[in-house]
């Protein structure tokens, strides 16, 4: 007989009650408003996201990566395992309670990736962090930007004004990346419009559905050519 789910912690948010639930030693859920956002037993696409985003940085002298969304920490762990020891990771997470969970009851799932000395966590909207770095110029930018957000791009994302996936936001992300940098994004399903907007902004885009069988989410990998000059803006799609 399966063990019942136990609510470990909860917080009221604008989107509903955010809860961490546990069943047994290593079975966890994060829910909001009763809807499951993350499940500790299903994270292959999050691991693939971190690996695909940073595979070009394995021999980089001092790579710098931005991760948008902490979740249960699986993407962050994959990023850290792919980077050299000299790498640095900035994580933008909206909810401080999620950071508490990743450093507390969830820490054993990821070898406490959120407490790794290479990691700095900012309690902030990743869109705001990107705009800040974009205004500083590429010398202070990132070698990879990774979105592990529970709302990925979809057909109803506003083509221009979506704060994460619209053409204006994509242009800011481009400016926050160093030449040759990668913008990697998790999505529940493939969105051709988002792919098109990335391409119009000057990225070389591929997408993958990690794993075999069952529910297979999509990972977009958009690379900025190393030779491309700063300042080219993508048009509206």
C-alpha positions in Angstrom: 0.0 0.0 0.0 1.4 3.4 -1.0 2.2 5.9 1.7 0.1 9.0 1.8 1.5 12.4 0.8 2.4 14.6 3.7 2.5 18.4 3.4 6.0 19.4 4.6 5.6 23.2 4.1 3.3 25.7 2.4 3.1 29.3 1.4 0.2 31.4 0.1 1.0 33.1 -3.2 -0.8 35.1 -5.8 -1.2 31.9 -7.9 -2.5 29.8 -5.0 -1.0 27.8 -2.1 2.6 26.7 -2.9 3.2 23.3 -1.2 6.1 20.9 -0.7 4.7 17.3 -0.3 6.6 14.2 0.7 5.9 10.5 0.5 8.6 8.2 1.8 12.3 9.3 1.9 12.9 10.6 -1.6 9.5 11.1 -3.2 8.6 14.8 -3.3 6.1 17.1 -5.1 5.9 20.8 -5.4 2.3 22.0 -6.1 0.6 25.4 -6.5 -3.2 25.7 -6.1 -3.3 21.9 -6.1 -1.6 21.5 -9.4 1.7 19.5 -9.6 4.6 21.7 -10.8 7.5 19.3 -10.1 7.9 15.7 -9.2 11.2 14.3 -7.9 10.7 11.0 -9.8 10.4 12.7 -13.2 13.3 15.0 -14.0 15.1 13.7 -17.1 14.3 16.8 -19.2 15.6 19.1 -16.4 18.9 17.2 -16.3 19.1 17.3 -20.1 18.4 21.0 -20.0 21.4 21.7 -17.8 23.7 19.4 -19.8 22.7 20.8 -23.2 23.0 24.4 -22.0 26.6 24.0 -20.7 28.2 21.2 -22.8 30.2 23.9 -24.7 31.7 25.2 -21.4 33.4 22.0 -20.1 36.9 23.4 -20.9 36.1 27.1 -20.5 38.5 28.8 -18.2 35.8 30.6 -16.1 32.3 30.2 -17.4 29.4 32.2 -16.0 25.8 30.9 -16.2 22.4 32.2 -15.2 19.7 29.8 -14.2 16.2 31.1 -14.1 14.1 29.0 -11.7 15.5 26.8 -9.0 12.7 24.2 -8.8 14.0 21.1 -7.0 17.5 21.8 -8.1 18.0 19.1 -10.7 18.8 21.6 -13.5 21.2 23.4 -11.3 22.9 20.1 -10.3 23.3 19.2 -14.0 24.8 22.6 -14.8 27.3 22.3 -11.9 28.3 18.8 -13.0 28.9 20.0 -16.6 30.9 23.1 -15.7 34.5 23.1 -14.6 35.3 23.8 -11.0 36.1 27.4 -12.0 32.5 28.1 -13.2 30.1 30.4 -11.5 26.3 30.2 -11.5 23.7 32.8 -10.7 20.3 31.5 -9.9 17.2 33.8 -10.1 14.4 32.4 -8.0 11.2 34.3 -7.2 10.2 32.5 -4.0 12.7 32.3 -1.1 10.8 29.3 0.4 11.9 27.3 -2.7 15.6 28.1 -1.8 14.9 27.0 1.8 13.4 23.7 0.5 16.4 23.1 -1.8 18.8 23.7 1.1 16.6 21.7 3.5 14.3 18.7 2.8 15.2 18.5 -0.9 19.0 18.8 -0.4 19.6 15.1 -0.6 18.1 14.9 -4.1 20.9 17.0 -5.6 23.8 16.7 -3.2 22.7 20.2 -1.9 23.5 21.9 -5.2 21.9 25.1 -4.0 24.6 25.4 -1.3 27.5 24.8 -3.7 30.1 27.6 -3.2 30.0 28.3 -7.0 26.3 29.3 -6.7 24.8 32.7 -5.9 21.0 32.8 -5.5 19.2 36.0 -6.2 15.6 36.3 -5.0 14.4 38.0 -8.1 12.5 37.7 -11.4 14.9 36.3 -14.0 13.6 38.8 -16.6 14.7 41.7 -14.3 18.1 40.1 -13.9 18.5 39.7 -17.6 17.6 43.3 -18.3 20.1 44.4 -15.7 22.9 42.5 -17.3 21.9 43.4 -20.8 22.4 47.1 -19.9 25.9 46.5 -18.6 27.3 45.0 -21.9 28.6 41.6 -22.9 31.8 41.9 -20.9 29.7 41.3 -17.8 27.3 38.9 -19.5 26.8 35.1 -19.4 28.1 32.2 -21.3 24.8 30.5 -20.9 21.3 31.4 -19.8 19.0 28.6 -18.7 15.3 28.8 -18.1 13.9 26.0 -15.9 10.5 27.6 -15.3 7.2 25.8 -14.9 5.6 28.0 -17.5 7.5 27.4 -20.7 6.8 29.1 -24.1 3.5 28.1 -25.7 1.3 29.2 -28.6 -0.5 31.8 -26.4 2.7 33.6 -25.4 2.5 37.2 -26.7 4.8 37.4 -29.7 6.3 40.7 -28.7 5.5 41.5 -25.1 5.7 38.2 -23.2 8.2 39.1 -20.4 10.2 35.9 -21.0 9.5 34.5 -24.4 8.4 37.5 -26.5 10.7 39.1 -29.1 11.5 42.1 -26.8 12.6 39.7 -24.0 14.6 37.6 -26.4 16.5 40.7 -27.6 17.4 41.4 -24.0 18.5 37.9 -23.4 20.7 38.1 -26.5 22.3 41.3 -25.1 23.0 39.6 -21.8 24.9 36.7 -23.5 28.5 36.8 -24.5 29.4 35.9 -28.1 28.9 32.2 -28.7 26.6 32.0 -25.7 23.7 29.6 -25.3 20.1 30.3 -24.3 18.5 27.0 -23.2 14.8 26.8 -22.4 12.5 24.0 -21.0 9.0 23.7 -22.4 6.1 21.4 -21.9 5.4 21.2 -25.6 7.1 22.5 -28.7 6.2 26.0 -29.8 7.1 26.9 -33.4 6.5 30.6 -32.8 9.1 30.8 -30.0 11.5 28.9 -32.2 10.9 31.4 -35.0 11.4 34.4 -32.7 14.8 32.9 -31.5 15.9 32.5 -35.1 14.9 36.0 -36.1 16.9 37.3 -33.2 20.1 35.7 -34.6 20.2 32.5 -32.7 20.9 29.1 -34.2 18.2 26.9 -32.8 17.8 23.2 -32.2 15.3 21.4 -30.0 15.2 18.0 -28.3 12.7 15.8 -26.5 14.9 13.9 -24.0 14.2 10.2 -23.2 12.1 7.5 -24.7 8.5 6.9 -24.3 6.1 8.5 -21.9 5.8 12.2 -21.4 8.7 13.9 -23.2 9.1 17.6 -22.7 11.1 19.8 -25.1 14.4 21.6 -24.6 15.3 24.5 -26.9 19.0 25.2 -27.4 19.6 28.5 -29.0 23.2 29.4 -29.7 24.5 32.9 -30.5 27.2 32.7 -33.2 30.6 33.8 -31.8 31.3 36.1 -34.7 27.9 37.9 -34.6 28.2 41.6 -33.7 26.5 43.1 -30.7 23.4 45.1 -31.3 21.4 43.2 -34.0 17.8 43.0 -32.8 15.3 40.4 -33.8 12.1 41.5 -35.4 8.6 40.6 -34.2 7.3 37.2 -35.2 
